[in-house]
Amino acid sequence: MTSLDETEFVVRTIAQTAVDNEKYFGDLDSVVGDGDFGYSLARGFEQVLAHWDEFDREDSGTFLLKVAMTITSRIGGTSGPIWGTAFLRTGTALKGKGEASGADVVAGLRAGIEGIKKRGNSDVGDKTLIDALVPAVDALEQSIDAGDDIQTTLDKVAVAARKAADATTGMKALRGRASYSGDRSIGSPDAGAVAVAVLAEKIASSWGTRA
């Protein structure tokens, strides 16, 4: 079961990690993209942190919907609609569920992934954040089904996300700004996929420190 407190911890970790890694994510994106990914993500999640105490906390889904609204209105470029959609779809799926089960969380994240696919007209194999997010959620579902404890599950998710993000290095970008560079996009990892891995690793490594 996932409580509102746990949802808040995950979102706050994502927000702070996005801010802390602004330069790193931007540098990754500048190799074949337009270099604004780190900046856009950091500015959006700065607003999430700035308005943290104002979000409706009726349940995890409602909370995520409020976060989604902030992200969509504050993050520029293509990142705002993509990340905003992920939080919006996940929040919609979890709205009204006081204590979300593991299956609920997986379903919510899958809804978020489908939203990203439609918004970005992309899928697995196009060298985007989806290439790390889908394997991460697959690992989450498999670990939950296996009856693992939360820490073990988060560790498995982080490992899966990192492995998948690294694998984007050998891929050719078919969507986003990076696709304009053609074969030059081969040889460097996708910034969005790496961001998913970094966020998953931070959530896993800091889970035991939450209050």
N, C-alpha and C positions, 0 to 999 in steps of 0.2 A: 504494500500500500504506500502511496505517495501523499504526504501531507502538504498543506499550504506552506509550512515552514521550510520543507525540503525544496519545494518549487522556488520559493524566494531565494534560498541559498544558491540553487543552480543558476538562476537568472542573474543574481548579483555577481556571482563568480564570472559568468560570461561577460557581463558588462564591464567589470573591472579589468578583466584579462584583455578585452578588446581595446580598452583605453591604454593599458600598459604596453601593448604590442603594436601600437600605431605605426611606428617607424618600420618594424620588422615586416608587417603585413604590406605596408606601402612599398618597401624595397622589393619584396617578392613580386608584387603586381607590376612594378615598373620594368621588369625584365622583358615582358611581351605585352603587357596591358598598358593602361593609361596612368597607372601609379597612384590612383586616388582611393583605392580600396581601403587601405589602412586609415586614411584621413576620414573618409566617409563613415566607416564603422565606428571609429573613436568618437566622432562628433555626435552620432546618434545615441550611442550608449552612455555618453556623458550626460545627455538629457534624461535618459532613464534613471541614472543615479541622482541627478539633480531633483527629479520629481518623485523620487522613490516613496516618500511618505504620503503622497497624494493618491496613489493607486488604490482602486477598489479591491478589497481582499475578501469578498464574499466566498470565493472558492478559488482553486488554482486556475481554472479556466477563465474566470472573470479577470483575475489578476493578469494573466497572459494577454488577454484582449486589450487591456489598458496599456500594457507594455508595447504591444503591436502598434497601437495608434501613435504612440510617441515615436517609435522607430520609423514608421512610414512617413510621418510629418517632418522628421528631423534629418534623416539620412539622405544624402543626395545621390545622384547618378543611378546606376542600376541596382546598387546594393540595398537601398531603401525598400523598393517594392519586393525584392527577393527575400530579404530577412524579415520584413514586415509581414509578408504572406506566410512565412514559416510559423511565426508566433501567432498570427491570426487564425490559421487553420488548426493549429495545435490547441489553442485556447478554446476555439469553438467546439472542438471534439470533447474537451474536458469540462466545459461549462456545466454547472449544476451537480458535478460529482464532488462531494465533500472530501472523501478519501479515495483517490484514484488508485485502482489496482495496477499491477504491472502490465496487464493486457490493455488497460485503458491508456496508459502512457505510450505503449508501443503503437496503438491505434492512432493516438493523437499525433505522434511523430510521423507516422506514415501519411496521415492527412496533410501534415506540413510539407512533406516531401512531394506529394502530388501537386500541392499548390505551387511549389517552386518549379516543378517541371512545366506546368502550364504557363506560369508567369514568364519563365525564361525560355520557353519552347526548347527544353533540353532534357536529356536523359542520361543514364549511366553510359559512360564511354565518350561523352562530349568534352571531357576535361573541365569539369566545374566542381563546385562544392558537393554536388550530388554524388560524385564518385567516392567521396569519403563518408558522406552522411548515410547513404544506403547501407554500406557494410557495417557501419557503427550501429545502426538500428537493428540490423540482422543479428549482430553479436548480442545486443541487448535482449532481443527476444529469445535467442537460444539460451542465454544465461539464465533468464527468468524461468524458462521452461525446465531448465536443469535443476532449479531450486537453489541456485547460488545465493549467498548473502549479498547485500547491496555493494559492499566494498569490492568483492570479487567481480561482481557484474560490471561495475564502473571501470575496473582495471581492464577487463576484457574488451569493453567498448573502446577504451583509449588505445589499446594495442591494435585493434581492428582499424580504427580511424587513422592511426599513424601509418600502418602498412599500406592502406589504400591511398593515402595522400602521397606517400613516397612513390607509389606506382604511377601516379599521374605524370611523373617526370618523363617517362617514355612515350606519352600520348601526344597526339596532335589536337590542338584546341579547335573545336567545331562550333563553339558558341561564345558570345561575349567579345569584348575588344581584342582579346588574345587571338581570336580566330582570324583576324585580319593579317596576322603575321605568318600564317600558313605553317610551313615546316619549321620555321624558326622557333615556334612554340615548343617543339620537341627538345628535351634536354633540361627543362626547368619545371619544377612542380607547380601546380595550380595554386594560386594564393588562397582562394576560397577553401579548397580542400585542406590545405595546410592549417588554415584558421580553425576548421572543424576539429582537426587533430589536436592542435594546441589547446583549444577550449575543453575537449574531452579529457586531455591529460591533466589539466588544471583542476577540473571538477573531481577527478579521481584522486589526485594527490592531496587535495585540501578537504576531502569529505570528512575525514576523521577529526578535523579541527573545528568543525562548525559548532556553534554554541548550542 
